[in-house]
């Protein structure tokens, strides 16, 4: 934490702190050799092939200008419901976030279109911003999500397919909670009901948006039917995204591909380096017995599984406020996973609620980056967003509580798929 506070990059901070820890107990040459071996071995995994593929497909779709298409599609379902534009924002964030694998991209692309539109139609700016902020991270738990792939690797092979299927359920529950609250507040405040723009026919909207959305159904359908694995789905997603961008929408040209490939390499390289240094940290912690010490400390306080889960949730929420989802997964999974498995929690179940925890932290003050980005998109001072966000925090935490203590809510789909 001290190194991060000094501005050192996360991956370097992890490597330096891990090496410093190892040097306390083993000679320098052994520490360097063992660390290098662990770093190389950790990224020499077939499962990791999915990461650059999913990153590439997200970049292709993100550059394909599909935000407005998804907004139009969502409006078909919102109809003349009170708070229709807010509902559209939630659905749009979930769909675009899942395709782009970025809460920030969803908040900016979808919120940038819908927040000004809501204000224009008479919605309070803070309400519109709160809906956008609260729903932006939903796409991070709706596959394809690199967070689940990273967790699977660190967790020692937890099923990626099961994590993906459970992630859909978590994303739907989170989105539904925000929609219900948004409709309730819209009715209470008598916000105007907005009719759909009839200048665009239903057929034209479907022709524009459904092909993009079909990517999600290809992935989930292929996995559930056994047509391909979650890893193979990543390559399929790239082929499909290229087809849409180059030939269907024609929003991307062949000349754009080298730039997008470079973006993919840069992003994937960052993720891989984080994975490599985190494996070094896992080795250091395992060698020095840190996870066992923490586990013994927590289990020494209480053996009540409900209290243990509460403490873990509380820690992860705080961590999510200060740290991005990816490094938080890499750092805290080796610490908490042994504890939850000891009290009988399924690793897939833990992966789902822990990642949601970290996503919630990303929109929580004082440091949550999603909160600041969402406030910036709405052109609202961040301090004015704390009060409007309170009811949204409450419903999100209720969902988090439900999926933590009632695993059947999210595990039925993975269990059904086997």
Secondary structure, DSSP 8 states (H G I E B T S, - for coil): -HHHHTT--HHHHHHHHHHHHHHTTS-HHHHHHHHHHHHHHHH--GGGHHHHHHHHHHHHHHHTT-HHHHHHHHHHHHTT-TTHHHHHHHHHHHHHHHHHT-HHHHHHHHHHHHHHHHHHTT--HHHHHHHHHHHHTHHHHSSS-HHHHHHHHHTTS--HHHHHHHHHHHHHHHHHHHHHHHHHHHHHTT-------TTS-HHHHHHHHHHHHHHHHHHHHHHHHTSS-HHHHHHHHHHHHHHIIIIIS--S-HHHHHHHHHHHHHHHHHHHHHHHHHHHHHHHHHHHTHHHHHHHHHHHH---HHHHHHHHHHHHHHHHHHS-HHHHHHHHHHHHHHHHHHTT--HHHHHHHHHHHHHHHTTSTTT-HHHHHHHHHTT--GGGHHHHHHHHHHHHHHHHHHHHH-THHHHHHHHHH-
